[in-house]
């Protein structure tokens, strides 16, 4: 083994001595020119990004994407053709079984995988959205299709690149066994979250765009990645939750199946108030909100629940149904404004907690005894 290592080291030393450094300098000049042209084009497209027209902004995004793509693969292809006659391109780096891996084969494999990756992202970003819009698919279904399409393309590209390099896929069974042992000992959490992510994409107990409650925190599902799910809270904070959590713990999904949601607005009025008048005012508030807001439903009908007799107030609840869970906070706020105005205009008191203090008069005998 030491003899083979010494032979490889000696071969690379000879290749280093015979290397044509002038060719390398010319190559670097060409690469610099490519980046210069790229910079000039980006300076022109930057004006499109600042435009108010949406199609110009999208055109700028597409031009930048294609430009980055052409720059990367242009340089890789230029390396292949420019150094095609160089001996170091076909010199062995490492051997896998009977296969001798060279720089040429590595660049080809990188080209295949990277082209597949960028092609997949380009198709999911610019082509598939038109199809989704035509068939009116919801955001969660779109995300699932995008992920499955991307994973399929990448797996296919990896198999093709390995075959192109000349590696026998049957030889990877040993490597797969090693990976299996690694998963059993140290990577079981990663494997669990990855499999859970796949289950989430297919079973869809949650999907992108759903409003969920995790550990009493309300947020919207933004991404379902391979290992974790990204939830954006109402405060614009991002929570990274392992995928396995959604299969093992209890999660409230306000958007699951039926997006309708019932709001409960507690209201307290002073003792002595006309309870029938209070019920009438609360129903009128719900009807007024339904007229001005498309989110509030008139069916099921709003309902006023007389909860009971509190320590300081008569307690009511106004039940109102809405169509969009994302509108919970603004609708609640609007109803609170309306209820306060309605009660104030009709001189119905909204009480606050009170305590009565009773002072007893002490008779003379008890007072004298207390003095002693």
MARVEX-484515 format. One record per atom (N, C-alpha, C): residue in one letter; x negated, y negated, z. Coordinates in steps of 0.001 Angstrom, whole numbers, padded with zeros to 6 digits, always signed. Layout:
AXYZ;...
END
This chain:
X-000836+001204+000000;X+000000+000000+000000;X-000868-001251+000000;X-001980-001218+000799;X-002889-002359+000835;X-003539-002586-000513;X-003806-001453-001237;X-004414-001557-002572;X-003474-002253-003539;X-002173-001883-003480;X-001183-002509-004364;X-001022-003991-004044;X-001000-004339-002725;X-000874-005730-002320;X-002072-006537-002791;X-003265-005934-002685;X-004471-006630-003141;X-004457-006841-004642;X-003904-005845-005382;X-003829-005968-006843;X-002897-007100-007246;X-001735-007181-006561;X-000781-008249-006863;X-001369-009615-006534;X-002051-009715-005391;X-002671-010981-004985;X-003734-011402-005988;X-004527-010442-006440;X-005587-010738-007425;X-004986-011194-008752;X-003889-010564-009164;X-003234-010958-010417;X-002727-012395-010337;X-002118-012757-009203;X-001612-014115-009050;X-002747-015139-008975;X-003899-014737-008410;X-005052-015635-008349;X-005580-015918-009757;X-005642-014869-010594;X-006084-015055-011978;X-005096-015928-012754;X-003788-015703-012491;X-002771-016509-013169;X-002884-017983-012762;X-003204-018230-011492;X-003369-019605-011013;X-004547-020287-011698;X-005640-019551-011899;X-006820-020127-012556;X-006549-020418-014028;X-005730-019575-014674;X-005466-019736-016099;X-004265-020659-016378;X-003667-021200-015323;X-002455-022016-015497;X-002785-023303-016252;X-001901-023662-017213;X-002075-024872-018012;X-001393-026043-017288;X-002192-026833-016582;X-001648-027922-015784;X-001137-029070-016651;X-001660-029213-017863;X-001165-030252-018766;X+000284-029986-019150;X+000609-028704-019386;X+001994-028345-019691;X+002924-028684-018527;X+002425-028455-017307;X+003228-028766-016139;X+003487-030277-016053;X+002464-031092-016362;X+002621-032542-016325;X+003647-033015-017356;X+003558-032455-018568;X+004524-032809-019618;X+005941-032402-019210;X+006043-031232-018585;X+007342-030750-018122;X+007939-031707-017086;X+007117-032159-016141;X+007598-033085-015114;X+008040-034408-015720;X+007329-034864-016781;X+007733-036108-017464;X+009104-035932-018107;X+009329-034780-018767;X+010630-034500-019379;X+011743-034479-018328;X+011480-033829-017190;X+012478-033758-016118;X+012799-035158-015588;X+011763-035996-015452;X+011967-037370-014993;X+012845-038149-015971;X+012642-037915-017268;X+013463-038586-018278;X+014928-038146-018179;X+015130-036858-017898;X+016499-036347-017740;X+017196-037056-016580;X+016506-037188-015451;X+017097-037858-014290;X+017304-039344-014556;X+016436-039945-015359;X+016599-041358-015698;X+017864-041563-016532;X+018079-040697-017531;X+019295-040780-018347;X+020529-040565-017475;X+020421-039626-016547;X+021537-039361-015637;X+021860-040602-014805;X+020835-041271-014312;X+021037-042463-013495;X+021696-043583-014299;X+021304-043732-015561;X+021877-044786-016409;X+023361-044517-016656;X+023700-043258-016949;X+025106-042914-017201;X+025949-043119-015948;X+025406-042740-014773;X+026148-042909-013517;X+026382-044381-013193;X+025433-045242-013585;X+025621-046680-013340;X+026787-047229-014141;X+027026-046671-015349;X+028176-047106-016163;X+029490-046555-015609;X+029456-045300-015169;X+030691-044685-014663;X+031089-045226-013299;X+030157-045866-012601;X+030476-046413-011289;X+031547-047488-011389;X+031573-048204-012512;X+032590-049237-012711;X+033986-048613-012820;X+034076-047421-013396;X+035368-046747-013506;X+035930-046415-012128;X+035029-046035-011199;X+035478-045634-009867;X+036130-046785-009130;X+035671-048003-009391;X+036218-049175-008718;X+037480-049712-009389;X+037904-049071-010482;X+039089-049536-011202;X+040360-049111-010472;X+041427-049897-010661;X+042713-049575-010043;X+043468-048502-010818;X+043054-048231-012032;X+043745-047242-012855;X+043336-045838-012433;X+044336-045020-012158;X+044085-043685-011632;X+043350-042799-012633;X+043718-042918-013933;X+043108-042029-014928;X+041625-042356-015123;X+041248-043624-014938;X+039828-043984-015026;X+039053-043399-013859;X+039672-043398-012683;X+039023-042810-011511;X+038822-041311-011706;X+039849-040617-012244;X+039727-039186-012505;X+038695-038913-013594;X+038631-039781-014609;X+037630-039627-015666;X+036223-039767-015097;X+036041-040713-014187;X+034739-040894-013548;X+034343-039646-012769;X+035307-039062-012046;X+035029-037846-011278;X+034634-036694-012199;X+035347-036555-013330;X+035040-035483-014272;X+033671-035692-014919;X+033357-036939-015298;X+032063-037233-015920;X+030915-036915-014965;X+031069-037306-013703;X+030032-037021-012710;X+029846-035520-012520;X+030948-034782-012489;X+030872-033329-012319;X+030138-032683-013498;X+030529-033069-014725;X+029880-032508-015914;X+028413-032919-015988;X+028123-034157-015581;X+026752-034643-015644;X+025843-033879-014680;X+026327-033647-013471;X+025545-032852-012511;X+025335-031431-013013;X+026378-030903-013630;X+026302-029557-014198;X+025246-029506-015311;X+025331-030413-016262;X+024398-030419-017384;X+022957-030661-016927;X+022776-031513-015918;X+021427-031781-015419;X+020801-030523-014822;X+021561-029838-013978;X+021041-028637-013311;X+020694-027544-014312;X+021665-027226-015178;X+021431-026115-016096;X+020517-026509-017246;X+020497-027790-017582;X+019558-028247-018598;X+018125-028034-018159;X+017841-028344-016882;X+016483-028154-016365;X+016124-026671-016313;X+017063-025829-015850;X+016785-024391-015776;X+016542-023795-017164;X+017376-024176-018127;X+017182-023656-019494;X+015893-024206-020110;X+015577-025443-019783;X+014332-026023-020285;X+013121-025262-019750;X+013184-024849-018484;X+012100-024043-017905;X+011929-022736-018672;X+013074-022091-018977;X+013008-020802-019680;X+012359-020938-021058;X+012771-021960-021821;X+012250-022100-023184;X+010842-022699-023207;X+010581-023650-022330;X+009292-024338-022373;X+008151-023424-021924;X+008443-022579-020912;X+007411-021676-020392;X+007639-020238-020849;X+008327-020062-021967;X+008618-018702-022439;X+007369-017932-022844;X+006312-018661-023214;X+005068-017986-023620;X+004079-017860-022472;X+004433-018364-021296;X+003505-018316-020157;X+003564-016939-019500;X+002390-016417-019158;X+002316-015072-018587;X+002914-015015-017181;X+002816-016155-016432;X+003306-016121-015063;X+004822-015968-014982;X+005535-016328-016079;X+006991-016184-016071;X+007414-014721-015994;X+006568-013834-016517;X+006922-012407-016581;X+006034-011578-015661;X+005336-012240-014763;X+004495-011523-013821;X+005345-011056-012640;X+005044-009881-012137;X+005835-009276-011067;X+005708-010073-009767;X+006878-010397-009164;X+006902-011035-007847;X+007064-009981-006765;X+008051-009121-006975;X+008321-008041-006039;X+008985-006915-006821;X+008880-005717-006335;X+009514-004587-007003;X+010592-003992-006119;X+011740-003705-006735;X+012854-003056-006044;X+013058-001704-006710;X+012535-000658-006072;X+012538+000651-006716;X+011614+000631-007922;X+012181+000938-009081;X+011394+000915-010310;X+011515-000411-011052;X+012300-001332-010513;X+012538-002611-011172;X+011507-003630-010698;X+010861-004302-011642;X+009902-005349-011333;X+010595-006702-011505;X+010772-007411-010399;X+011453-008704-010409;X+010450-009793-010767;X+010794-010584-011795;X+009929-011673-012247;X+010662-013005-012130;X+009924-014117-012346;X+010545-015439-012326;X+011620-015548-013404;X+011358-014950-014558;X+012310-015011-015666;X+013644-014376-015270;X+013584-013190-014648;X+014812-012507-014235;X+015523-013268-013117;X+014753-013863-012195;X+015356-014622-011114;X+016109-015847-011642;X+015497-016541-012605;X+016157-017724-013170;X+017435-017334-013899;X+017396-016216-014634;X+018595-015729-015322;X+019704-015418-014320;X+019341-014735-013210;X+020342-014383-012191;X+020923-015644-011555;X+020048-016620-011257;X+020522-017882-010672;X+021457-018607-011630;X+021121-018597-012912;X+021979-019233-013913;X+023366-018598-013944;X+023407-017273-013930;X+024697-016578-014000;X+025560-016917-012795;X+024977-016835-011582;X+025746-017078-010363;X+026184-018533-010267;X+025269-019469-010560;X+025602-020881-010425;X+026617-021338-011483;X+026474-020819-012711;X+027461-021157-013745;X+028840-020631-013366;X+028880-019417-012822;X+030161-018857-012382;X+030761-019701-011265;X+029912-020131-010323;X+030394-020937-009197;X+030965-022275-009675;X+030221-022966-010518;X+030677-024272-010997;X+031886-024137-011934;X+031904-023087-012744;X+033052-022874-013635;X+034318-022630-012829;X+034176-021816-011759;X+035324-021527-010910;X+035851-022803-010257;X+034948-023630-009724;X+035369-024871-009073;X+035999-025839-010071;X+035458-025874-011283;X+035995-026781-012292;X+037405-026350-012723;X+037600-025043-012882;X+038911-024531-013290;X+039943-024795-012195;X+039568-024532-010915;X+040515-024735-009815;X+040804-026207-009570;X+039891-027087-009965;X+040083-028514-009710;X+040817-029224-010837;X+040563-028810-012097;X+041101-029577-013225;X+042117-028805-014079;X+042074-027481-014085;X+042961-026711-014956;X+044158-026131-014202;X+043895-025447-013088;X+044971-024782-012364;X+046022-025737-011796;X+045671-026971-011332;X+046719-027863-010812;X+047846-028146-011791;X+047535-028201-013084;X+048590-028415-014083;X+049543-027220-014125;X+048990-026013-013970;X+049823-024801-013957;X+050688-024776-012703;X+050083-025134-011560;X+050844-025162-010309;X+052008-026148-010393;X+051734-027300-010985;X+052777-028329-011095;X+053907-027866-012013;X+053548-027145-013044;X+054571-026670-013988;X+055533-025685-013323;X+054975-024796-012476;X+055810-023786-011819;X+056238-024211-010412;X+055915-025445-010025;X+056371-026025-008759;X+055986-025136-007569;X+054702-024758-007495;X+054214-023944-006394;X+053815-024851-005231;X+054091-024386-003999;X+053746-025218-002853;X+052240-025202-002606;X+051811-026108-001734;X+050382-026318-001507;X+049686-025070-000953;X+050385-024325-000082;X+049794-023120+000489;X+049522-022045-000555;X+050479-021834-001469;X+050301-020848-002541;X+049152-021272-003461;X+049069-022552-003755;X+047980-023054-004594;X+046624-022749-003970;X+046506-023018-002671;X+045237-022776-001983;X+044868-021295-002015;X+045855-020414-001815;X+045595-018969-001838;X+045105-018526-003212;X+045766-018980-004285;X+045339-018628-005637;X+043932-019140-005919;X+043640-020370-005503;X+042310-020940-005731;X+041224-020097-005066;X+041441-019721-003800;X+040445-018943-003071;X+040256-017564-003687;X+041354-016882-004018;X+041245-015543-004595;X+040560-015580-005960;X+040879-016599-006752;X+040235-016747-008061;X+038733-016977-007895;X+038374-017857-006950;X+036954-018164-006731;X+036202-016930-006234;X+036759-016221-005255;X+036090-015028-004728;X+035905-013972-005816;X+036918-013764-006645;X+036835-012757-007710;X+035742-013107-008717;X+035692-014384-009120;X+034667-014815-010078;X+033270-014644-009492;X+033082-014985-008220;X+031760-014899-007606;X+031304-013452-007439;X+032211-012559-007045;X+031847-011139-006915;X+031450-010571-008270;X+032222-010910-009310;X+031900-010449-010660;X+030542-010990-011114;X+030270-012273-010822;X+028999-012887-011225;X+027820-012229-010523;X+027974-011894-009252;X+026884-011248-008505;X+026588-009870-009085;X+027633-009108-009407;X+027411-007785-010005;X+026717-007904-011367;X+027158-008885-012174;X+026533-009069-013498;X+025080-009494-013358;X+024786-010398-012409;X+023402-010852-012229;X+022496-009717-011759;X+022995-008881-010854;X+022186-007746-010389;X+021926-006759-011518;X+022946-006537-012340;X+022778-005632-013481;X+021806-006219-014494;X+021869-007542-014715;X+020963-008207-015649;X+019519-008099-015192;X+019297-008276-013896;X+017943-008150-013356;X+017438-006720-013506;X+018356-005763-013513;X+017964-004371-013697;X+018071-003540-012442;X+018700-004106-011420;X+018837-003375-010159;X+020012-002422-010267;X+019779-001152-009940;X+020818-000142-009956;X+021727-000363-008750;X+023018-000579-008995;X+023933-000883-007902;X+024075+000276-006925;X+023832+001491-007405;X+023905+002632-006500;X+022788+002590-005467;X+021698+001870-005790;X+020587+001748-004841;X+020934+000822-003689;X+022036+000086-003822;X+022427-000838-002770;X+023189-000163-001631;X+023425+001147-001760;X+024156+001840-000700;X+023381+001843+000612;X+022052+001959+000505;X+021229+001908+001719;X+021325+000533+002357;X+021237-000488+001502;X+021341-001867+001996;X+022707-002103+002631;X+023762-001553+002012;X+025107-001703+002569;X+025204-001011+003930;X+024515+000118+004079;X+024491+000798+005370;X+023827-000038+006441;X+022738-000702+006066;X+022049-001581+007021;X+022953-002740+007430;X+023635-003318+006432;X+024572-004410+006723;X+025685-003927+007649;X+026155-002687+007417;X+027205-002134+008263;X+026764-002007+009711;X+025526-001563+009917;X+024992-001474+011279;X+024888-002862+011902;X+024453-003846+011079;X+024347-005220+011576;X+025695-005773+011982;X+026712-005459+011188;X+028071-005916+011517;X+028540-005274+012818;X+028203-003981+012982;X+028628-003287+014184;X+028029-003874+015443;X+026805-004387+015356;X+026126-004895+016554;X+026248-006406+016717;X+025786-007145+015732;X+025674-008590+015930;X+026599-009447+015102;X+027185-008892+014037;X+027977-009709+013129;X+029467-009373+013182;X+029887-008709+014263;X+031281-008267+014300;X+032254-009441+014363;X+031873-010524+015061;X+032760-011688+015124;X+032905-012351+013760;X+031772-012465+013034;X+031814-013058+011696;X+032663-012198+010761;X+032449-010875+010832;X+033227-009960+009989;X+034710-010017+010335;X+035008-010099+011641;X+036408-010180+012080;X+037081-011439+011548;X+036370-012575+011641;X+036939-013832+011162;X+037089-013840+009645;X+036140-013204+008938;X+036233-013144+007475;X+037453-012326+007044;X+037622-011150+007664;X+038773-010297+007331;X+040072-010985+007736;X+040053-011665+008876;X+041244-012405+009315;X+041601-013500+008318;X+040564-014158+007748;X+040814-015186+006735;X+041506-014622+005507;X+041078-013422+005078;X+041719-012775+003929;X+043176-012431+004256;X+043413-011929+005481;X+044784-011607+005897;X+045649-012870+005912;X+045080-013979+006390;X+045839-015238+006422;X+046219-015689+005020;X+045311-015483+004044;X+045594-015904+002680;X+046707-015078+002042;X+046768-013770+002396;X+047770-012901+001781;X+049073-012879+002584;X+048982-012684+003892;X+050193-012577+004713;X+050824-013949+004936;X+049993-014986+005025;X+050402-016381+005118;X+051295-016689+006328;X+050867-016272+007554;X+051590-016767+008735;X+051386-018263+008898;X+050238-018746+008432;X+050008-020181+008284;X+049444-020398+006888;X+049648-021597+006354;X+049106-021920+005039;X+048715-023388+005018;X+047964-023758+004019;X+047507-025137+003913;X+048719-026073+003815;X+048701-027122+004622;X+049800-028076+004641;X+050780-027867+005778;X+050721-026705+006463;X+051636-026445+007582;X+051272-027307+008784;X+052288-027698+009514;X+052069-028398+010786;X+052150-027382+011914;X+051062-027255+012668;X+050968-026227+013700;X+050626-026865+015043;X+050858-026101+016117;X+050474-026510+017462;X+049520-025464+018012;X+048280-025861+018259;X+047245-024974+018770;X+046743-025543+020087;X+046914-024776+021156;X+046508-025240+022491;X+047100-026617+022811;X+048412-026755+022502;X+049167-027980+022773;X+048680-029181+021969;X+047914-028942+020933;X+047455-030003+020036;X+048170-029846+018703;X+048808-030914+018220;X+049543-030875+016959;X+048622-031292+015820;X+048659-030547+014721;X+047835-030888+013572;X+048314-030200+012314;X+047707-030559+011178;X+048048-029976+009882;X+046899-029101+009403;X+047240-027928+008856;X+046228-027025+008314;X+045665-027646+007041;X+044374-027907+007041;X+043731-028569+005910;X+042994-027584+005011;X+042286-026618+005609;X+041541-025616+004839;X+041530-024294+005586;X+041540-023196+004822;X+041328-021872+005390;X+040061-021329+004732;X+038941-021437+005427;X+037660-021007+004883;X+037403-019550+005207;X+036225-019066+004843;X+035905-017654+005036;X+035842-017288+006520;X+035346-018199+007350;X+035168-017889+008769;X+036157-018606+009676;X+036520-019833+009332;X+037346-020634+010236;X+038357-021458+009456;X+039374-021912+010175;X+040425-022767+009617;X+040250-024183+010151;X+040363-025159+009258;X+040212-026563+009638;X+041596-027167+009844;X+041816-027717+011029;X+043094-028368+011371;X+042830-029842+011622;X+043585-030692+010932;X+043463-032137+011098;X+044569-032620+012022;X+044187-033196+013180;X+045163-033637+014166;X+045805-034957+013747;X+046817-035369+014495;X+047496-036630+014208;X+046593-037828+014479;X+045534-037619+015276;X+044569-038684+015557;X+043412-038687+014573;X+043561-037934+013469;X+042537-037834+012420;X+041269-037146+012912;X+041406-036299+013913;X+040296-035455+014363;X+040441-034079+013730;X+039322-033380+013571;X+039338-032069+012937;X+038971-030986+013962;X+039816-029981+014046;X+039571-028847+014939;X+039195-027646+014078;X+038075-027002+014415;X+037617-025813+013699;X+038008-024593+014531;X+038966-023824+014030;X+039510-022681+014761;X+039131-021390+014040;X+038512-020421+014732;X+038199-019130+014088;X+039463-018479+013537;X+039331-017856+012377;X+040516-017265+011728;X+041185-016199+012585;X+040389-015450+013353;X+040961-014375+014172;X+041920-014918+015233;X+041770-016188+015614;X+042632-016783+016639;X+044102-016738+016209;X+044355-016968+014918;X+045729-017045+014430;X+046396-015673+014373;X+045612-014615+014448;X+046182-013265+014457;X+046272-012688+015860;X+045507-013255+016800;X+045454-012695+018142;X+046211-013535+019167;X+046363-014849+018920;X+046993-015738+019881;X+048339-016247+019362;X+049109-016827+020268;X+050409-017383+019896;X+050215-018788+019336;X+050679-018999+018110;X+050549-020283+017431;X+051935-020727+016973;X+052266-021969+017246;X+053550-022533+016800;X+053353-023143+015418;X+054129-022643+014450;X+054086-023167+013086;X+055416-023835+012787;X+055401-025167+012777;X+056641-025908+012557;X+057124-025846+011115;X+056257-025450+010204;X+056614-025446+008778;X+056925-024048+008269;X+056881-023035+009123;X+057054-021653+008682;X+058507-021392+008299;X+058715-020830+007121;X+060033-020431+006623;X+060954-021645+006460;X+061556-022114+007551;X+062498-023230+007494;X+061829-024472+008079;X+061582-025500+007265;X+060876-026690+007778;X+061740-027593+008651;X+063049-027316+008743;X+063906-028172+009553;X+063526-028061+011034;X+063648-029182+011731;X+063246-029226+013141;X+064253-030053+013919;X+064565-029602+015150;X+065497-030337+015992;X+064730-031209+016976;X+065028-032506+016963;X+064433-033429+017923;X+065349-033553+019135;X+064741-033623+020300;X+065491-033799+021547;X+065049-035118+022164;X+065973-036068+022248;X+065667-037391+022791;X+066353-037523+024158;X+065590-037492+025262;X+066208-037648+026591;X+066591-039099+026864;X+067770-039293+027464;X+068271-040638+027784;X+068882-040593+029184;X+068539-041576+030008;X+069131-041683+031344;X+069851-043006+031504;X+071069-042981+032054;X+071843-044214+032304;X+072215-044248+033781;X+072546-045439+034241;X+072847-045623+035666;X+074168-044969+036042;X+074260-044559+037309;X+075515-044041+037828;X+076589-045135+037734;X+077799-044724+037378;X+078894-045663+037184;X+079105-046035+035732;X+078205-045618+034833;X+078362-045916+033410;X+079476-045057+032815;X+080093-045571+031760;X+081140-044836+031045;X+080467-043777+030174;X+080547-042517+030591;X+079808-041449+029909;X+080329-041224+028482;X+081645-041399+028273;X+082189-041231+026928;X+081668-042327+025999;X+081555-043524+026540;X+081017-044636+025748;X+079547-044396+025415;X+078812-043825+026380;X+077401-043498+026136;X+077287-042473+025017;X+078121-041430+025059;X+078078-040425+023996;X+078380-041045+022648;X+079362-041916+022586;X+079726-042569+021325;X+078566-043403+020781;X+077895-044146+021656;X+076771-044990+021221;X+075617-044142+020684;X+075312-043044+021349;X+074217-042188+020916;X+074507-041553+019553;X+075738-041139+019336;X+076100-040574+018028;X+076034-041644+016936;X+076435-042867+017273;X+076342-043960+016296;X+074877-044250+015942;X+073999-044155+016934;X+072560-044343+016684;X+072047-043290+015711;X+072444-042026+015920;X+072012-040944+015034;X+072528-041144+013615;X+073777-041584+013481;X+074358-041829+012155;X+073649-042980+011446;X+073321-044043+012187;X+072619-045183+011591;X+071225-044783+011118;X+070548-043931+011891;X+069217-043467+011490;X+069302-042571+010259;X+070363-041781+010160;X+070537-040892+009003;X+070754-041691+007729;X+071441-042826+007827;X+071693-043658+006643;X+070394-044265+006113;X+069519-044692+007011;X+068300-045381+006599;X+067134-044425+006338;X+067184-043239+006868;X+066074-042293+006713;X+066536-041050+005963;X+065753-040631+004973;X+066074-039413+004217;X+065719-038156+005012;X+064944-038323+006082;X+064481-037170+006862;X+065540-036642+007807;X+066367-037543+008356;X+067377-037144+009338;X+068560-036491+008623;X+069035-035362+009159;X+070153-034620+008568;X+071470-034959+009271;X+072522-035005+008495;X+073858-035176+009060;X+074485-033807+009339;X+073953-032780+008698;X+074354-031392+008940;X+073099-030550+009162;X+072935-029866+010272;X+073818-029787+011427;X+074046-031162+012072;X+075237-031343+012609;X+075622-032639+013149;X+074830-032968+014414;X+074542-034260+014620;X+073921-034672+015895;X+074846-034317+017062;X+074237-034042+018198;X+075013-033598+019361;X+074450-034270+020610;X+075345-034695+021500;X+074934-035297+022763;X+075202-034295+023882;X+074145-033949+024599;X+074239-032981+025686;X+074159-033722+027025;X+075201-033535+027852;X+075191-034107+029200;X+074433-033119+030086;X+073181-033448+030371;X+072308-032501+031079;X+072751-032304+032515;X+073022-033430+033220;X+073413-033291+034621;X+073220-034590+035374;X+073252-034454+036698;X+073181-035607+037586;X+071791-035667+038201;X+070991-036615+037734;X+069644-036756+038256;X+069607-037517+039555;X+068421-037629+040125;X+068278-038323+041406;X+068544-039813+041269;X+068301-040369+040085;X+068490-041809+039902;X+069343-042149+038694;X+069739-041131+037902;X+070440-041433+036650;X+071321-040278+036229;X+072242-040612+035310;X+072990-039585+034585;X+072169-039224+033359;X+071818-037959+033235;X+070857-037534+032216;X+071566-036952+030992;X+071201-037488+029819;X+071738-037019+028534;X+070577-036611+027625;X+070931-035847+026588;X+069978-035500+025527;X+070669-035688+024179;X+069998-036377+023273;X+070515-036530+021911;X+069774-035551+020998;X+070520-034627+020381;X+069929-033650+019462;X+070089-034152+018026;X+068982-034256+017298;X+069000-034708+015907;X+068118-033773+015086;X+068616-033359+013920;X+067856-032468+013028;X+067166-033286+011934;X+065917-032898+011626;X+065158-033556+010563;X+064637-032501+009591;X+064302-032943+008379;X+063871-032012+007339;X+062360-031839+007260;X+061611-032791+007799;X+060152-032783+007649;X+059480-032883+009015;X+058760-031847+009461;X+058082-031905+010763;X+057023-032999+010849;X+056528-033457+009699;X+055511-034515+009715;X+056069-035846+010196;X+057399-035980+010201;X+058027-037257+010543;X+058530-037302+011989;X+058074-036387+012823;X+058575-036322+014199;X+058315-037622+014953;X+057084-038092+014922;X+056714-039275+015703;X+057441-040535+015221;X+057430-040861+013902;X+058144-042087+013493;X+059649-042034+013719;X+060262-040851+013539;X+061714-040750+013763;X+062039-040906+015238;X+061235-040282+016109;X+061463-040433+017545;X+061344-041897+017963;X+060321-042559+017461;X+060116-043963+017798;X+061296-044815+017344;X+061757-044584+016118;X+062879-045352+015593;X+064148-045120+016419;X+064391-043871+016820;X+065567-043565+017634;X+065474-044236+019007;X+064277-044264+019575;X+064107-044920+020875;X+064436-046412+020781;X+063967-047068+019722;X+064279-048484+019520;X+065787-048695+019419;X+066427-047843+018613;X+067870-048003+018400;X+068662-047753+019694;X+068270-046732+020440;X+068999-046406+021671;X+068872-047541+022688;X+067657-048071+022824;X+067459-049165+023785;X+068311-050381+023403;X+068335-050706+022126;X+069121-051865+021680;X+070613-051631+021888;X+071073-050407+021574;X+072498-050107+021719;X+072934-050191+023177;X+072134-049628+024088;X+072491-049653+025506;X+072422-051070+026066;X+071408-051824+025620;X+071272-053199+026117;X+072418-054080+025629;X+072760-053939+024340;X+073849-054755+023784;X+075192-054463+024461;X+075367-053229+024931;X+076627-052844+025572;X+076535-052883+027099;X+075454-053531+027604;X+075296-053753+029041;X+075348-052454+029839;X+074754-051420+029298;X+074626-050150+030021;X+073213-050079+030591;X+073122-049939+031900;X+071834-050021+032584;X+071022-048735+032404;X+069745-048928+032122;X+068807-047806+032094;X+068056-047845+033420;X+068340-046935+034357;X+067792-047033+035713;X+066330-046611+035785;X+065724-046942+036881;X+064377-046457+037195;X+064461-045769+038552;X+063523-044910+038869;X+063593-044159+040133;X+063694-045101+041338;X+064616-044788+042248;X+064828-045610+043433;X+064859-044716+044672;X+064528-045316+045821;X+064633-044640+047105;X+065338-045583+048091;X+066287-045055+048815;X+067012-045843+049808;X+066393-045621+051188;X+066153-046703+051904;X+065588-046640+053254;X+066668-047042+054267;X+067028-046141+055177;X+068054-046384+056192;X+067376-046650+057533;X+067659-047799+058145;X+067080-048171+059444;X+068168-048061+060516;X+067947-047231+061526;X+068912-047046+062616;X+068590-047989+063766;X+069659-048498+064413;X+069488-049358+065588;X+069271-048480+066823;X+068225-048738+067595;X+067912-047937+068783;X+068647-048542+069988;X+069374-047723+070712;X+070113-048255+071866;X+069158-048680+072982;X+069642-049427+073933;X+068809-050025+074978;X+068126-048972+075841;X+068849-047923+076275;X+068252-046896+077131;X+067095-046203+076451;X+067266-045907+075134;X+066199-045255+074401;X+065014-046193+074235;X+065305-047513+074072;X+064212-048475+073907;X+063393-048594+075195;X+064102-048645+076377;X+063387-048725+077639;X+062574-047481+077900;X+063144-046328+077573;X+062419-045064+077743;X+061181-045022+076860;X+061310-045596+075655;X+060185-045614+074717;X+059069-046525+075220;X+059481-047669+075907;X+058487-048590+076465;X+057689-047948+077582;X+058365-047124+078407;X+057689-046439+079504;X+056695-045415+078992;
END
